Amino acid sequence: MDVSVTLWVLTIVGLAALIAVDFFIGRKPHDVSIKEAGIWTVVWIVLAGLFGLGLMIFAGGQPAGEFFAGFITEKSLSVDNLFVFVLIMAKFAVPSQYQQRVLLIGVLIALVLRAIFIAAGAAILASFSWVFYLFGAFLIWTAWKLIQEARADEDDEDWEENKLLKAAERRFGVADRYHGTKLWIQQNGKRVMTPMLVVMLAIGTTDVLFALDSIPAIFGLTQDPYIVFTANAFALMGLRQLYFLIGGLLRKLVHLSYGLSIILGFIGVKLVLHALHESGVHVPEISIPVSLGVICAVLIVTTITSLRASKKQAAAEAAQSGSEGAPKDSVDV
């Protein structure tokens, strides 16, 4: 897909305008209701759908299919980010009315860092086709690692600050409490960061770790930097509302890691086949419609099995608590 500089500029300006509207509407700190989160989640999904429809009309079905496949993949992988975001919010004890501001700035930081990753990835793939083998092997290894982590079933998961964040805290210092939405304050004659800025940086920089598998994954579906960037942008910008909308449902998606591992493994195999094809080996390549169908099917099955497993587990726990309470009641009588 041949993208002019003008289209790049218009796209970035359009995304910036949407972000500005989002920020203006939610500029006043408040607790985000389920209704508000639901409306904005639908808005961002509709905008992504309209963008994909525009690609279909002006660029053809192939770019549109690649965008939708990339968007759905990035959206599903970003749900996994929400687990870590919940841990970060809890660790820094972020007041509920400030969480939307934290997520907005944190996601913007993540989007900028991902744009750098995408530019670097596109340049590397354009110069060295063997990198497809590397990306494919990495995704397959990541898929296996996800399965191992899911089997470990570590409920007492904790989040640790990365070295960059710790260095920033040591260098600038951190205030002992939140000061509204301020990012810097004067304390004892010294300019220090507030916890608000620290948690924003934590959200943004932690997302880089997730980008290590999500960026190769989307490059496995399309090598067009424009589609990779826009799919990431629409997936990330709706992440804040998704956090408030399904925050309580995250624990019920018990099979999410298995579903994501299947998707990453599938795309990893697709990348390896593409690399072999580029090397002159006659192997079948997986088309975008097939990729889109597999990704959607895996997500649907994963969601259904997760909700069923959660329902059975809740029923078993309720039955167990009832049986444990019975002897005590009989003794009291």
C-alpha positions, 0 to 999 in steps of 0.5 A: 500500500503506497501511503503518501506523506500527506496521508500520514500527516492527516492520519496523525492529525486526525488521531490527535484530534480524537485524543484531544476530544477524549481528553477534553470530555474527561478533563475533570477527574471523576469516577468513570461509570460503566455507562460512560466506559461502554459508550466510549468503548463502542465509539472507538470500535466504531471509529476503527470499523469506519477506518477499515471501511475507508481502507476497503473503499479507497485501497481495496479489500487486502489492506482492509483485511490486514487492518481488521486482522491486526486490530483484532489481534492487538485488541485481544493482546492488549486485554492481557495488559489490563491485568498488569494495569490493575496491579500497577493501580493497586500498587500505587493506590491510585484514587479512582477519580484519577485513574482515567487521567493516568491511563490516558497519559500512560497509553499516549506514552505507550503509543509513542514508544510503539510508533518507534518500535514499528518504525524500527521493525519496518526498517529491519524487515525491509533490509533483512528478510531473515528477520521473519524467521526470528520473529516467527521463532520468537512468537512460537516461543512466547506462545509456549511461555504463555501456556507454561505460565497459565499452567503455573496458575500464579494467583499471587502475581505482583508487579515490579518497577522496571529499572528505568522507572526506579532510576527516575525516582532516585534521580528526581525524588517522589512526593509522599502523596497525590496532589490532584493531577499535578505531575511536579511539585516543590517539596523542601525547596526541591522539584520532585515528581508526584505519584501521578507522574510515576504511575503514568510512566509505569503504565507507558513503559510497562507496555513496551514489554507487551509490545515485544510480542504484539509488534512482531505478531502484527508484522506477521499479518501485514508488513505495511507500517501504516496499517501496523501503526493505525491498528495499534493506535485504535487498539490502544486508544480504546484500552482506557475505556475497556479497563473500566468496562471489563475490569471486573470481568478480567478474573473470569477470563481464565483461559485468555492466556491459552487463547493468546498463546494459540494466536501467537503460535499461529502467527509465528507459524505464518511468519515462518512460512512467509520467510520460507516462501521469500527464500524460494521454498515452495510452501503454502502461505496463510491468507488474511481471510484465514488468519482473521477467521482463526483469530476470531474463532479462537477468541470466541471459543476462549471467551465461552470456555472461560465464562463456563469455567468461571461459572463452574468454579464459582458454583463449586466454591459456593457449595464448598462454603455451604458444606463448611458452614453446615457443621457449625450451624448444627453445633450452634443448634 
